[in-house]
C-alpha cells in the first residue's frame, strides 16, 4: 500500500499519522456536538488534558512494543523500553492508546466522583467514526492485517510491516464494514423505537458489537 504518503529530505509523512490526525479532529468535533447535547462539563477533560494525552501516547507505545517484543529480542528489554518515549517514531497501537486514555480517565473520574455514563454516551459514536478513519490508515500502512487467505479479496502488502508475502485477509476493511453495519442497525432500531433514543447509545452499540 502506501505507508509513506510523501517524503522531503529526512521528513516523512506517514499515512497512519495522517489518518490518526484526521480521526482525532473528526472525532473531537462530533464529541463536542454530542457533549453539548448531553450538557456535560468539558472542563473535566481540559483540566486533565495533559495526563490524558500522556496516558494515550504511553499506552499506545507500550502495547505496540509488548505486541512486537520478539522483534527486539527476548533479552534486549532496554531498547524497547527506551524507544517507548520516542513519540516521533512509527509504532503505535490503536487499542493501546484507547486503553491508556480510559485508564487515566477512570482514575480522574473516580477521584473527582464524576459520572462516566454521560461521557460514554457522548464518546461512543465519535469513537466508531474515528476508528473507521484509523482503519484506512492501517490499511495504507500495513498494520492490523489478518492471516493468509486464498479468497479473491485477499490483499498482498508490499511493506516491511507485514510478515506475509501472500494475500492476507483485509481485516481493516472488515472492521469498517462491521462498524457501518452496527451504526446502520442502531439507526433502524432507534427509528422503530424512538423512546430508546435517550438511553440507547453506548450500551446499544456494545450489544450489537458483541
Order of alpha helices (4+ residues) and beta strands (2+ residues): beta-beta-alpha-alpha-alpha-alpha-alpha-alpha-alpha-alpha-alpha
